[in-house]
Amino acid sequence: MASSVTPLPVNGDTTTANGTTTTNGSTPKLTFYTNHRCPWAHRANITLQALSLPYEEVIIDLDSPRPQWYLDINPRGLVPALKVNNEILYESAIVATFLADSFPSPTFYPASNESGGAMQRARVAFFVDTFIGKVNSLSMAVLKAEKGEEQEKLGKEFVGVVEKEVEPLLEGAGPFLGGRSWGPFVLRYKVYAEHGLLPKSMQKGLEALPNYGKWSKAICEHPAVLNGFDGPSIAETSKARIEKMKAGTK
């Protein structure tokens, strides 16, 4: 099922709304294959929104076998994928980095040859490694835990890990943390707590952390992060998926 989004404003043929141009002097035709329920696809979508890039959106149904036409585009059958003119890119980090590199913005993701750019990129890479390795994997354990004492205990441990590993890295951080948005995950933690999938005490603990609290609030209010996000629907489908996973382990 394909649906075209309203193109975001572009100043002329070669300049995006944030005043940047591509390295070859022209804006490529972008086709974004996605599903709004997928946090990884959401991550790439945030980059498109934050950079104000015009693109065509094609929604991929994740609840049924992928059609052959999409497997011809992405043999893995996953989202996101990005078609850039006639080239195809896969995986959210690769898509997001390509877009940030092609449309450099000092307020989003600095070029490596800018003053301090290489160091900022290195710090972002370390944050990515920390968030994925120390935090995001633990969130699934909390989601799958039995309600009550077990989940509360794991939720408290989760907050402790964020305080130890992530909180020091967020001093003065903007919502996009140098072009790598964790909005899909941070926003989902909040929505899951509101809908009973995660302990409310866990979300309160996260929001009480000075750096994380300020950073996550900015993320959860940013238009680029909220674009296409339907919290109640995502909570409902996530609940069904988690219950199915829990049943499979019994």
ZADO-1210 file (C-alpha; in nm, 4 decimals, padded with zeros to 6 digits):
<atoms>
<atom x="00.0000" y="00.0000" z="00.0000" code="MET" pos="1"/>
<atom x="00.1550" y="00.3288" z="-00.1060" code="ALA" pos="2"/>
<atom x="00.0676" y="00.6742" z="00.0144" code="SER" pos="3"/>
<atom x="00.2300" y="01.0011" z="-00.0780" code="SER" pos="4"/>
<atom x="00.2940" y="01.2484" z="00.1972" code="VAL" pos="5"/>
<atom x="00.2728" y="01.6202" z="00.1407" code="THR" pos="6"/>
<atom x="00.6246" y="01.7276" z="00.0417" code="PRO" pos="7"/>
<atom x="00.7962" y="01.9383" z="00.3003" code="LEU" pos="8"/>
<atom x="00.8937" y="02.2863" z="00.1809" code="PRO" pos="9"/>
<atom x="01.2038" y="02.3177" z="-00.0334" code="VAL" pos="10"/>
<atom x="01.3572" y="02.6462" z="-00.1409" code="ASN" pos="11"/>
<atom x="01.4142" y="02.5968" z="-00.5124" code="GLY" pos="12"/>
<atom x="01.5420" y="02.2804" z="-00.6729" code="ASP" pos="13"/>
<atom x="01.8699" y="02.2409" z="-00.4884" code="THR" pos="14"/>
<atom x="01.8175" y="02.3819" z="-00.1389" code="THR" pos="15"/>
<atom x="01.6217" y="02.2255" z="00.1444" code="THR" pos="16"/>
<atom x="01.4150" y="02.4171" z="00.3947" code="ALA" pos="17"/>
<atom x="01.7078" y="02.4287" z="00.6356" code="ASN" pos="18"/>
<atom x="01.9253" y="02.5924" z="00.3705" code="GLY" pos="19"/>
<atom x="02.1449" y="02.2952" z="00.2815" code="THR" pos="20"/>
<atom x="02.2205" y="02.1379" z="-00.0554" code="THR" pos="21"/>
<atom x="02.3365" y="01.7961" z="-00.1608" code="THR" pos="22"/>
<atom x="02.6983" y="01.7464" z="-00.2539" code="THR" pos="23"/>
<atom x="02.6130" y="01.7151" z="-00.6233" code="ASN" pos="24"/>
<atom x="02.4013" y="02.0289" z="-00.6169" code="GLY" pos="25"/>
<atom x="02.0617" y="01.8626" z="-00.6568" code="SER" pos="26"/>
<atom x="01.8041" y="01.7128" z="-00.4262" code="THR" pos="27"/>
<atom x="01.7655" y="01.3401" z="-00.4980" code="PRO" pos="28"/>
<atom x="01.4277" y="01.1746" z="-00.5296" code="LYS" pos="29"/>
<atom x="01.3635" y="00.9962" z="-00.1997" code="LEU" pos="30"/>
<atom x="01.1210" y="00.7078" z="-00.1516" code="THR" pos="31"/>
<atom x="01.0888" y="00.5930" z="00.2086" code="PHE" pos="32"/>
<atom x="00.9584" y="00.2406" z="00.2816" code="TYR" pos="33"/>
<atom x="00.8335" y="00.2278" z="00.6369" code="THR" pos="34"/>
<atom x="00.5754" y="00.1232" z="00.8924" code="ASN" pos="35"/>
<atom x="00.4722" y="00.3706" z="01.1613" code="HIS" pos="36"/>
<atom x="00.4712" y="00.1010" z="01.4301" code="ARG" pos="37"/>
<atom x="00.8407" y="00.0176" z="01.3856" code="CYS" pos="38"/>
<atom x="01.0702" y="00.2173" z="01.6171" code="PRO" pos="39"/>
<atom x="01.3686" y="00.1713" z="01.3842" code="TRP" pos="40"/>
<atom x="01.1760" y="00.3059" z="01.0863" code="ALA" pos="41"/>
<atom x="01.0526" y="00.5862" z="01.3127" code="HIS" pos="42"/>
<atom x="01.4160" y="00.6726" z="01.3803" code="ARG" pos="43"/>
<atom x="01.4846" y="00.7267" z="01.0088" code="ALA" pos="44"/>
<atom x="01.1577" y="00.9167" z="00.9650" code="ASN" pos="45"/>
<atom x="01.2622" y="01.1613" z="01.2348" code="ILE" pos="46"/>
<atom x="01.5745" y="01.2411" z="01.0346" code="THR" pos="47"/>
<atom x="01.3669" y="01.3107" z="00.7223" code="LEU" pos="48"/>
<atom x="01.1379" y="01.5374" z="00.9224" code="GLN" pos="49"/>
<atom x="01.4136" y="01.7189" z="01.1098" code="ALA" pos="50"/>
<atom x="01.5981" y="01.7960" z="00.7862" code="LEU" pos="51"/>
<atom x="01.2751" y="01.9037" z="00.6115" code="SER" pos="52"/>
<atom x="01.3335" y="01.6754" z="00.3149" code="LEU" pos="53"/>
<atom x="01.0652" y="01.6053" z="00.0530" code="PRO" pos="54"/>
<atom x="00.9966" y="01.2351" z="00.0030" code="TYR" pos="55"/>
<atom x="00.7385" y="00.9780" z="-00.0985" code="GLU" pos="56"/>
<atom x="00.6239" y="00.7395" z="00.1733" code="GLU" pos="57"/>
<atom x="00.5318" y="00.3761" z="00.1089" code="VAL" pos="58"/>
<atom x="00.3756" y="00.1866" z="00.4000" code="ILE" pos="59"/>
<atom x="00.4823" y="-00.1786" z="00.4325" code="ILE" pos="60"/>
<atom x="00.2392" y="-00.4142" z="00.6063" code="ASP" pos="61"/>
<atom x="00.4351" y="-00.5964" z="00.8755" code="LEU" pos="62"/>
<atom x="00.1487" y="-00.8292" z="00.9665" code="ASP" pos="63"/>
<atom x="00.1560" y="-01.0273" z="00.6432" code="SER" pos="64"/>
<atom x="00.4234" y="-01.1872" z="00.4227" code="PRO" pos="65"/>
<atom x="00.6122" y="-00.9253" z="00.2268" code="ARG" pos="66"/>
<atom x="00.5058" y="-00.8971" z="-00.1373" code="PRO" pos="67"/>
<atom x="00.7637" y="-00.9900" z="-00.3966" code="GLN" pos="68"/>
<atom x="00.7898" y="-00.6320" z="-00.5207" code="TRP" pos="69"/>
<atom x="00.9176" y="-00.5252" z="-00.1793" code="TYR" pos="70"/>
<atom x="01.1534" y="-00.8219" z="-00.1465" code="LEU" pos="71"/>
<atom x="01.2992" y="-00.7124" z="-00.4797" code="ASP" pos="72"/>
<atom x="01.3722" y="-00.3770" z="-00.3138" code="ILE" pos="73"/>
<atom x="01.4838" y="-00.5144" z="00.0225" code="ASN" pos="74"/>
<atom x="01.5516" y="-00.8910" z="00.0259" code="PRO" pos="75"/>
<atom x="01.5464" y="-00.8860" z="00.4076" code="ARG" pos="76"/>
<atom x="01.1866" y="-00.7691" z="00.4024" code="GLY" pos="77"/>
<atom x="01.2508" y="-00.5257" z="00.6868" code="LEU" pos="78"/>
<atom x="01.1816" y="-00.1558" z="00.7301" code="VAL" pos="79"/>
<atom x="01.3068" y="00.1019" z="00.6853" code="PRO" pos="80"/>
<atom x="01.4488" y="00.1165" z="00.3365" code="ALA" pos="81"/>
<atom x="01.5259" y="00.4311" z="00.1437" code="LEU" pos="82"/>
<atom x="01.5411" y="00.4621" z="-00.2327" code="LYS" pos="83"/>
<atom x="01.7692" y="00.7462" z="-00.3355" code="VAL" pos="84"/>
<atom x="01.7130" y="00.7994" z="-00.7058" code="ASN" pos="85"/>
<atom x="01.7942" y="00.4432" z="-00.8182" code="ASN" pos="86"/>
<atom x="02.0022" y="00.3332" z="-00.5178" code="GLU" pos="87"/>
<atom x="01.8599" y="00.1469" z="-00.2171" code="ILE" pos="88"/>
<atom x="01.9756" y="00.1822" z="00.1437" code="LEU" pos="89"/>
<atom x="01.8723" y="-00.0435" z="00.4345" code="TYR" pos="90"/>
<atom x="01.8830" y="-00.0191" z="00.8149" code="GLU" pos="91"/>
<atom x="01.7841" y="00.2856" z="01.0171" code="SER" pos="92"/>
<atom x="02.1313" y="00.3937" z="01.1295" code="ALA" pos="93"/>
<atom x="02.2655" y="00.3777" z="00.7748" code="ILE" pos="94"/>
<atom x="01.9659" y="00.5638" z="00.6326" code="VAL" pos="95"/>
<atom x="01.9789" y="00.8332" z="00.9022" code="ALA" pos="96"/>
<atom x="02.3549" y="00.8814" z="00.8693" code="THR" pos="97"/>
<atom x="02.3356" y="00.9017" z="00.4904" code="PHE" pos="98"/>
<atom x="02.0689" y="01.1717" z="00.5098" code="LEU" pos="99"/>
<atom x="02.2586" y="01.3675" z="00.7747" code="ALA" pos="100"/>
<atom x="02.5778" y="01.3470" z="00.5693" code="ASP" pos="101"/>
<atom x="02.4037" y="01.4427" z="00.2446" code="SER" pos="102"/>
<atom x="02.2206" y="01.7365" z="00.4014" code="PHE" pos="103"/>
<atom x="02.4610" y="01.8582" z="00.6716" code="PRO" pos="104"/>
<atom x="02.3131" y="02.0775" z="00.9408" code="SER" pos="105"/>
<atom x="02.5209" y="02.2115" z="01.2307" code="PRO" pos="106"/>
<atom x="02.2154" y="02.1940" z="01.4578" code="THR" pos="107"/>
<atom x="02.1452" y="01.8299" z="01.3685" code="PHE" pos="108"/>
<atom x="02.4644" y="01.6421" z="01.2834" code="TYR" pos="109"/>
<atom x="02.7902" y="01.8274" z="01.2132" code="PRO" pos="110"/>
<atom x="03.0182" y="01.7338" z="00.9267" code="ALA" pos="111"/>
<atom x="03.3380" y="01.5626" z="01.0379" code="SER" pos="112"/>
<atom x="03.5515" y="01.8397" z="00.8855" code="ASN" pos="113"/>
<atom x="03.3715" y="02.1115" z="01.0812" code="GLU" pos="114"/>
<atom x="03.5374" y="02.2464" z="01.3908" code="SER" pos="115"/>
<atom x="03.4756" y="01.9900" z="01.6631" code="GLY" pos="116"/>
<atom x="03.2672" y="01.7791" z="01.4270" code="GLY" pos="117"/>
<atom x="03.4793" y="01.4656" z="01.4429" code="ALA" pos="118"/>
<atom x="03.4847" y="01.4717" z="01.8234" code="MET" pos="119"/>
<atom x="03.1086" y="01.5225" z="01.8439" code="GLN" pos="120"/>
<atom x="03.0546" y="01.2303" z="01.6071" code="ARG" pos="121"/>
<atom x="03.2781" y="01.0149" z="01.8247" code="ALA" pos="122"/>
<atom x="03.0792" y="01.1088" z="02.1341" code="ARG" pos="123"/>
<atom x="02.7542" y="01.0312" z="01.9538" code="VAL" pos="124"/>
<atom x="02.8918" y="00.6919" z="01.8467" code="ALA" pos="125"/>
<atom x="02.9773" y="00.6145" z="02.2092" code="PHE" pos="126"/>
<atom x="02.6263" y="00.7158" z="02.3185" code="PHE" pos="127"/>
<atom x="02.4774" y="00.4869" z="02.0529" code="VAL" pos="128"/>
<atom x="02.6891" y="00.1960" z="02.1731" code="ASP" pos="129"/>
<atom x="02.5885" y="00.2645" z="02.5352" code="THR" pos="130"/>
<atom x="02.2179" y="00.3060" z="02.4659" code="PHE" pos="131"/>
<atom x="02.1875" y="-00.0079" z="02.2552" code="ILE" pos="132"/>
<atom x="02.4191" y="-00.2235" z="02.4644" code="GLY" pos="133"/>
<atom x="02.3211" y="-00.1140" z="02.8143" code="LYS" pos="134"/>
<atom x="01.9694" y="00.0300" z="02.7970" code="VAL" pos="135"/>
<atom x="01.7516" y="-00.0745" z="02.5076" code="ASN" pos="136"/>
<atom x="01.8022" y="-00.4480" z="02.5529" code="SER" pos="137"/>
<atom x="01.7017" y="-00.4196" z="02.9203" code="LEU" pos="138"/>
<atom x="01.3747" y="-00.2455" z="02.8317" code="SER" pos="139"/>
<atom x="01.2440" y="-00.5628" z="02.6662" code="MET" pos="140"/>
<atom x="01.3116" y="-00.7599" z="02.9849" code="ALA" pos="141"/>
<atom x="01.0975" y="-00.5101" z="03.1774" code="VAL" pos="142"/>
<atom x="00.8195" y="-00.5311" z="02.9194" code="LEU" pos="143"/>
<atom x="00.8134" y="-00.9114" z="02.9329" code="LYS" pos="144"/>
<atom x="00.8261" y="-00.9340" z="03.3139" code="ALA" pos="145"/>
<atom x="00.5212" y="-01.0321" z="03.5166" code="GLU" pos="146"/>
<atom x="00.3203" y="-00.7366" z="03.6457" code="LYS" pos="147"/>
<atom x="00.3791" y="-00.6433" z="04.0038" code="GLY" pos="148"/>
<atom x="00.6907" y="-00.7037" z="04.2108" code="GLU" pos="149"/>
<atom x="00.9026" y="-00.8547" z="03.9296" code="GLU" pos="150"/>
<atom x="00.8339" y="-00.5742" z="03.6840" code="GLN" pos="151"/>
<atom x="00.8756" y="-00.3040" z="03.9494" code="GLU" pos="152"/>
<atom x="01.2124" y="-00.4511" z="04.0448" code="LYS" pos="153"/>
<atom x="01.3340" y="-00.4597" z="03.6842" code="LEU" pos="154"/>
<atom x="01.1976" y="-00.1105" z="03.6250" code="GLY" pos="155"/>
<atom x="01.4000" y="00.0192" z="03.9176" code="LYS" pos="156"/>
<atom x="01.7090" y="-00.1550" z="03.7784" code="GLU" pos="157"/>
<atom x="01.6423" y="00.0036" z="03.4395" code="PHE" pos="158"/>
<atom x="01.6359" y="00.3517" z="03.5932" code="VAL" pos="159"/>
<atom x="01.9599" y="00.2718" z="03.7746" code="GLY" pos="160"/>
<atom x="02.1316" y="00.1708" z="03.4512" code="VAL" pos="161"/>
<atom x="02.0128" y="00.4878" z="03.2753" code="VAL" pos="162"/>
<atom x="02.1356" y="00.6980" z="03.5675" code="GLU" pos="163"/>
<atom x="02.4772" y="00.5325" z="03.5655" code="LYS" pos="164"/>
<atom x="02.5417" y="00.4885" z="03.1933" code="GLU" pos="165"/>
<atom x="02.3342" y="00.7501" z="03.0090" code="VAL" pos="166"/>
<atom x="02.2700" y="01.0409" z="03.2452" code="GLU" pos="167"/>
<atom x="02.6336" y="01.1646" z="03.2418" code="PRO" pos="168"/>
<atom x="02.6350" y="01.1629" z="02.8586" code="LEU" pos="169"/>
<atom x="02.3323" y="01.3924" z="02.8349" code="LEU" pos="170"/>
<atom x="02.4793" y="01.7037" z="02.9909" code="GLU" pos="171"/>
<atom x="02.3550" y="01.9884" z="02.7695" code="GLY" pos="172"/>
<atom x="02.2264" y="01.7473" z="02.5023" code="ALA" pos="173"/>
<atom x="01.9688" y="01.8606" z="02.2460" code="GLY" pos="174"/>
<atom x="01.6788" y="01.6339" z="02.1450" code="PRO" pos="175"/>
<atom x="01.8601" y="01.4822" z="01.8464" code="PHE" pos="176"/>
<atom x="02.1953" y="01.4286" z="02.0170" code="LEU" pos="177"/>
<atom x="02.4017" y="01.5094" z="01.7088" code="GLY" pos="178"/>
<atom x="02.1790" y="01.3554" z="01.4419" code="GLY" pos="179"/>
<atom x="02.1025" y="01.0294" z="01.6197" code="ARG" pos="180"/>
<atom x="01.7499" y="01.0445" z="01.7515" code="SER" pos="181"/>
<atom x="01.6408" y="00.8053" z="02.0247" code="TRP" pos="182"/>
<atom x="01.2925" y="00.9555" z="02.0129" code="GLY" pos="183"/>
<atom x="01.1240" y="00.6292" z="01.9033" code="PRO" pos="184"/>
<atom x="01.2422" y="00.4505" z="02.2171" code="PHE" pos="185"/>
<atom x="01.2158" y="00.7362" z="02.4666" code="VAL" pos="186"/>
<atom x="00.8663" y="00.8198" z="02.3422" code="LEU" pos="187"/>
<atom x="00.7627" y="00.4550" z="02.3627" code="ARG" pos="188"/>
<atom x="00.8840" y="00.4249" z="02.7221" code="TYR" pos="189"/>
<atom x="00.6507" y="00.7130" z="02.8097" code="LYS" pos="190"/>
<atom x="00.3528" y="00.5754" z="02.6145" code="VAL" pos="191"/>
<atom x="00.4044" y="00.2219" z="02.7471" code="TYR" pos="192"/>
<atom x="00.3998" y="00.3521" z="03.1032" code="ALA" pos="193"/>
<atom x="00.0804" y="00.5468" z="03.0332" code="GLU" pos="194"/>
<atom x="-00.0867" y="00.2307" z="02.8992" code="HIS" pos="195"/>
<atom x="00.0329" y="-00.0087" z="03.1700" code="GLY" pos="196"/>
<atom x="00.2973" y="-00.1938" z="02.9709" code="LEU" pos="197"/>
<atom x="00.5787" y="-00.0497" z="03.1836" code="LEU" pos="198"/>
<atom x="00.5636" y="00.0510" z="03.5502" code="PRO" pos="199"/>
<atom x="00.4617" y="00.4123" z="03.6060" code="LYS" pos="200"/>
<atom x="00.7281" y="00.4213" z="03.8779" code="SER" pos="201"/>
<atom x="00.9919" y="00.3511" z="03.6138" code="MET" pos="202"/>
<atom x="00.8849" y="00.6462" z="03.3996" code="GLN" pos="203"/>
<atom x="00.8681" y="00.8715" z="03.7057" code="LYS" pos="204"/>
<atom x="01.2200" y="00.7625" z="03.7982" code="GLY" pos="205"/>
<atom x="01.3475" y="00.8427" z="03.4492" code="LEU" pos="206"/>
<atom x="01.1821" y="01.1835" z="03.4436" code="GLU" pos="207"/>
<atom x="01.3353" y="01.2631" z="03.7839" code="ALA" pos="208"/>
<atom x="01.6872" y="01.2333" z="03.6414" code="LEU" pos="209"/>
<atom x="01.7967" y="01.5942" z="03.5699" code="PRO" pos="210"/>
<atom x="01.9621" y="01.5424" z="03.2310" code="ASN" pos="211"/>
<atom x="01.7472" y="01.2571" z="03.1048" code="TYR" pos="212"/>
<atom x="01.4279" y="01.4260" z="03.2238" code="GLY" pos="213"/>
<atom x="01.5022" y="01.7474" z="03.0345" code="LYS" pos="214"/>
<atom x="01.6252" y="01.5630" z="02.7252" code="TRP" pos="215"/>
<atom x="01.3326" y="01.3212" z="02.7101" code="SER" pos="216"/>
<atom x="01.0794" y="01.6022" z="02.7559" code="LYS" pos="217"/>
<atom x="01.2269" y="01.7868" z="02.4567" code="ALA" pos="218"/>
<atom x="01.2161" y="01.4660" z="02.2526" code="ILE" pos="219"/>
<atom x="00.8560" y="01.3815" z="02.3382" code="CYS" pos="220"/>
<atom x="00.7362" y="01.7292" z="02.2414" code="GLU" pos="221"/>
<atom x="00.9303" y="01.7678" z="01.9165" code="HIS" pos="222"/>
<atom x="00.7155" y="01.7769" z="01.5986" code="PRO" pos="223"/>
<atom x="00.9679" y="01.5679" z="01.4049" code="ALA" pos="224"/>
<atom x="00.9386" y="01.2905" z="01.6653" code="VAL" pos="225"/>
<atom x="00.5598" y="01.3057" z="01.6891" code="LEU" pos="226"/>
<atom x="00.5074" y="01.2959" z="01.3124" code="ASN" pos="227"/>
<atom x="00.3101" y="00.9824" z="01.2229" code="GLY" pos="228"/>
<atom x="00.3154" y="00.8525" z="01.5807" code="PHE" pos="229"/>
<atom x="-00.0117" y="00.7059" z="01.7141" code="ASP" pos="230"/>
<atom x="00.0606" y="00.6266" z="02.0789" code="GLY" pos="231"/>
<atom x="-00.2566" y="00.4333" z="02.1714" code="PRO" pos="232"/>
<atom x="-00.2413" y="00.2208" z="01.8563" code="SER" pos="233"/>
<atom x="00.1263" y="00.1407" z="01.9067" code="ILE" pos="234"/>
<atom x="00.0626" y="00.0518" z="02.2727" code="ALA" pos="235"/>
<atom x="-00.2193" y="-00.1825" z="02.1712" code="GLU" pos="236"/>
<atom x="-00.0207" y="-00.3664" z="01.9036" code="THR" pos="237"/>
<atom x="00.2876" y="-00.3792" z="02.1277" code="SER" pos="238"/>
<atom x="00.0835" y="-00.5328" z="02.4094" code="LYS" pos="239"/>
<atom x="-00.0427" y="-00.8070" z="02.1790" code="ALA" pos="240"/>
<atom x="00.3096" y="-00.8752" z="02.0516" code="ARG" pos="241"/>
<atom x="00.4551" y="-00.8914" z="02.4034" code="ILE" pos="242"/>
<atom x="00.1802" y="-01.1282" z="02.5233" code="GLU" pos="243"/>
<atom x="00.2545" y="-01.3546" z="02.2270" code="LYS" pos="244"/>
<atom x="00.6262" y="-01.3513" z="02.3096" code="MET" pos="245"/>
<atom x="00.5565" y="-01.4302" z="02.6760" code="LYS" pos="246"/>
<atom x="00.3275" y="-01.7164" z="02.5800" code="ALA" pos="247"/>
<atom x="00.5970" y="-01.8611" z="02.3556" code="GLY" pos="248"/>
<atom x="00.8410" y="-01.8867" z="02.6466" code="THR" pos="249"/>
<atom x="00.6035" y="-02.0865" z="02.8685" code="LYS" pos="250"/>
</atoms>
